[in-house]
Amino acid sequence: MSDDFVGIILGAIKALDPYRPNFRIETDDVSTLLVGPPEQLFPAMRDLFVSAGSAGKHCVMASTVSRGCPGEPDDPICTPSAHFGKQPPLAERIEAAHKAVALAPVTGLTVAAQFSLYPLGSSHHMDEIYGCIEFVKGSGVFDRSKNFCTKLRGDAGAVFATMSEAFLNFGAPEGHVALDLKVSAHSPTKV
């Protein structure tokens, strides 16, 4: 939300340069597509958003993230480097996710976010959703539950790490998992 929105957006896209060797990045007049290793998506999105937010103007990111989509071509750069085979029990995944968020870098940018997790193709999808909710409530950035989404607030490092852990650790490893998110910084409304 700035007269210099073009400069802010194009400058922020440069924050993706370190990720280019591992990603296919396509930018057009509507959006920027990132295709690459699932565990690197949220650090790339964090760096993109922190760059845009460093201008001090109200900015918003709307994204849909997907892994294991059966409708997309099998691209080798989408293959996760972490194991996605047999999953540890839910309690172990929650504990590991909390540890990962605790190690998130501090960016100095306070953000608000809301996201919805969709673990598709799993007969135990509600167990995965409830496990994710338990994790998020203990993440240190949980703000509140809302209809159809969860709201987070805090440093961008911890907020993006929380969404990354939700995306990577909840849902069948062989199934399709989607996450819809909105992130905002410098909003004129603080509610």
Secondary structure by P-SEA (a helix, b strand, c coil): cccaaaaaaaaaaacccccccccccccccccccccccccaaaaaaaaaaaaaaccccbbbbbbccccccccccccccccccccccccccaaaaaaaaaaaaaaccccccccccccccccccccaaaaaaaaaaaaaaaccccccccccbbbbbccaaaaaaaaaaaacccccccbbbbbbbcccccccccc
